[in-house]
Structure formats: C-alpha cells, structure tokens
C-alpha cells in the first residue's frame, strides 16, 4: 500500500501475499512494481512480478524463465530497461564438505535478466557455479537430506546492474557482496565474507557486514559512473543479526566507498536508529533525491529518515515497538517516491442523514471535495443545474462532508477538484430522502468509469510499504478513534459484498454493533489484523531461513 507524508492511506489493493513494493521507471514511465505469491517456501517464495501504471492497471506480469519460481527478494528495473530478479532452484549436490550427504540437495541462488515485454531470458547466473559450500556462515541445520528439505547455502536477496553491464549480488549467508561479470558470469571481486577482496581502511567496519540486504551502487554527479574514475559507492542495509539464537547486534544503514584500482574500502556514513533496532531479516536503504537517507527495518515495523551525515530527521513506527523482534508486522523494504495516481474508477461514497463520507482509492491529486445538489423532482439524468452544498478540503484517505439540516435538494453528487479547481471527476447523482437516511446508509461503490478525469496535478511524496503486513501496522498507528472513521467505507463495502456496480442500502447500526461486525473489537484486543498473522508464519521456525 501507499501512504502520504502524513501517514494517511493513499492506495491499497489485496494481492495474496505481497513484497517489495516500489516505484521504478521503465521506458520513461513510472510503474508500481511488486511481487505477489506464496512466501512460505523455506524463506523464499513462488509468485509473479507485477508492474502497474499510474491508473493502477496491470501492464506487465513477469515470471521466472524455465519454470523456475520467481522469488520475492528482488525485482529491479535496470538502466537498460530490462528486469533482473532472484530465484531459488532446487538442485542435487554433494554436501560432504559441510558434513552432509553425498547425494544432498540445495536451494541454488539464481538470478535472471529478462526482456520486460517478452519475458525472454537475456542472462542467468548461478551461485553454485562460483561459490564453495564452505564459503558460507550457515550450517546445514538438518537440511539438505532430500529434495523436500534442501539446504539454502547462499540466499540471494538483491541484484543491481551497473553502467558496465556487470551485476552486484548480495548473499545473506555468505555475508558478502559479489561483483559479477555480465558477459561471462565470473566473479570479479567480493566485498566482505570469508574471501574479501578489499583492504579495510584503519578502524573500518565495511567488511564486517553480516546477513545484509538491499545492496545498490550509488552514483553522484557522475562520480563512479564511468571508467575514468575507479572510486565507486555502495549502499546497503547491514542486518548484523540473524536470529535463531545468534547474538543480537544492532542493525545499521551503511554507505561505503570502494577504490577498484587500489582495492580499498572505507565507510563514508553509518546510520544507527536511536532505539536501537536489531532486524534479523529484510531491510532497505534508499538515497533520496534531496540527499537524505531512508532506512527501512524489514523484520521490525519501523523506518527512519536521516540526513546524509546521519542526523535523525523522522522516525516512524507502523507497529508497536514492544512487538519488535516478533515478526508479526513487517515490511520487506520501505521506499519514498514521487507518484501521481489517476485511478479509472469513481470515488466510493456513503450517504447518511447528516454527512457524506467519500474516498478515492489511489487518487493523489484531489485537493477539495464538493457536495452538490439539484432540485429535480422528475429524477432526470441531467448533469446541468447542480449547485454547491458543502465544500471541504480533502483530509486523509476518507473525508467527511457535512450535509446541511435544511438542505432542499432531491439529488446529490460529489465532485473531486485539484489544486487549480479543475474537476477531476464527478460521481453519479443519487436520490436524496432525509427520512430514509435516518435509519440507513446509502453506499455507492466507485467501480465504474469516470465522467471527468484531469491529467494535471501536483506530485505528492509518498512512502510505500507492502500491503499484507503494513496495513495492520498502519491501522494500529492511527489509533482506535481514527480507525473507526478510516474504516467506515471499507466496512460498508465489505458488508454490502460489493457484488455489483449499483448502490446498496445498509441498516445503520449502533457503534457497538458496528465494531463487532467489522472485527474492530478483535483488533483492539489482539493488536493486529489477520494479514500480520500470515506474515507471522514467515518468522524463523522449523529451521526455515529468513528473507
């Protein structure tokens, strides 16, 4: 789902289990990209990569080539407008070197580069072709004995492609970054791990990363993006902890400079959460356009924005800090981007006796809501002659519009305006009967085509986190009273079943009855929603490795 800078919901949609929601550019157009599928396969997943345009339409769906399961850890659009992503392939292997059987089994760490439009395979790389099983830090842990319980010796979790056409690969269980030749697949160098290629500067800690995630090359003002300079920068999230009874160490964001000519590495900046936070899996680091740093804590429901030199600017928890370390509410990665959303549906509207509640899922350009009325005793289909009844600024995901007690009109509709006062859309007029609205609520779902839809508007700065876990944290963060208002439309829609595009009448319940029907009482007592329970099963148990 997408939140704005105030923490208010902007867009959400259910897709089974989702990971790695991001905004990426493909051929000059921004897309929402994410993975959805089954994440319960030994610390990785089998699913599909989705690319949605600004209308939230599915334009591309990408799967692994050669019947390999597309994994949730990475989906990255390269500078060449290709897609690279991670896969886990079950293969037989001789594990005697690490105390396992001769006829053992592994999850091989694989990545593929494909053509986005055709899904044609362009390049493929396998960790088992270049790494020894003894290079890693994770033991067998009673795995590898059969095809049903393969051993994950590498655990690939991020891939980046640079201007040379080579790849930067992060391996959690090797605790290293690997620079891979994009033509031959050969390993050019390793940063960290048992076979580190770089010399650490005095008192440095760059090569001491452990169980890291989300490694990216960083380019600034052309430095490190040409053959003329050997100096390059890399950012990553250093988990430093793995869980499973290992020593808990504080996680950090890490910004390092490497010199490929002298083969030296130096820490430029470290980013430490003031709590501090130890994340045993997942996590991200993003360099924002203004130079700030956004660190997402993955296994823990938090993100922090820092200045480039490490000053904390904004700290956000979307789940209670008391639950950190449980894995009940997680966000694999957290990103902050500009995004303009122009959905192809009407707003959702609920009409009651004294107010109208309106929301428009995914619309970023709405500045003002206008309730209009018309005296239309003949109930004509005319769109002419409406006058403004109430005008209110958009507030949060759902806005409450008051209805005057002496309102004389027989038909109502709602208009969405942008910052310039231009009409973005108008809803279908509905009949207004104050007596009937005393006991009932009229729900008009917004799943039909717009009458008006503008193209101009202000870009909003958005924070993105996966729906399946972050929705629970978001609701907890807003608090119970605000939750009742924010969930009004969603509750009414679910009660009505949203089976058709026509309006639905619902009995108006007392607040106690309303909470029991919607499950709000359970939410208050348990502190989470069912989505977080699903991800709770993703925590490490039964010797399953983490993402």
Number of C-alpha atoms within 10 A of each C-alpha: 22 25 22 21 12 10 17 19 22 22 20 15 14 11 12 14 21 26 26 25 25 24 22 17 15 17 9 8 9 17 23 19 23 23 31 24 18 16 24 16 13 20 20 26 24 20 20 20 23 20 24 17 19 18 15 17 14 14 11 16 16 21 19 23 16 7 8 16 18 28 31 29 26 23 30 22 20 19 15 13 16 18 24 24 27 29 27 25 17 18 15 17 20 16 20 12 11 13 10 20 15 13 14 20 24 28 25 24 22 21 26 22 26 23 16 18 13 9 17 13 15 12 15 16 19 17 21 17 11 12 14 13 22 14 15 20 17 18 16 18 12 11 19 25 19 14 16 11 17 23 30 27 28 28 29 30 29 26 28 24 24 20 13 11 14 19 23 21 25 28 26 30 23 26 28 27 28 23 22 21 17 19 10 10 18 15 16 12 18 20 24 21 22 15 12 15 18 20 17 19 12 7 8 13 16 23 23 14 24 23 27 32 34 23 26 26 19 19 14 10 6 9 15 22 19 14 10 8 13 15 19 19 21 19 24 25 30 32 30 22 21 24 18 15 7 9 10 16 17 17 26 26 27 23 25 20 20 23 17 15 9 11 15 16 24 21 19 17 15 18 25 19 22 9 8 11 21 24 29 30 29 27 30 28 29 24 20 16 10 8 13 18 26 25 28 28 32 26 27 29 28 25 24 21 24 23 17 19 13 16 14 17 12 11 14 13 17 23 25 16 13 7 13 20 19 14 24 26 31 33 31 26 26 24 22 23 17 14 21 22 20 22 22 21 21 26 25 21 24 22 22 22 20 13 15 20 19 25 25 21 22 25 22 23 23 23 19 20 24 21 22 20 24 23 14 16 10 7 13 9 9 10 11 7 10 18 15 14 20 15 15 14 15 21 14 16 22 22 20 18 22 17 16 12 10 7 11 13 18 18 20 22 24 27 21 28 22 21 13 11 11 19 19 22 22 22 23 19 20 17 16 21 13 17 9 12 19 13 13 18 20 23 24 26 23 23 16 14 13 17 14 14 19 13 11 14 17 15 13 15 16 23 22 24 26 26 26 28 31 25 23 23 26 24 23 21 17 15 11 15 8 12 15 18 15 21 16 16 21 14 17 22 20 11 13 16 10 17 10 11 11 12 16 20 15 16 11 15 13 8 10 10 11 17 16 11 13 18 13 18 15 13 17 13 8 9 16 22 23 13 19 22 16 17 19 16 13 22 24 20 11 8 13 20 24 21 26
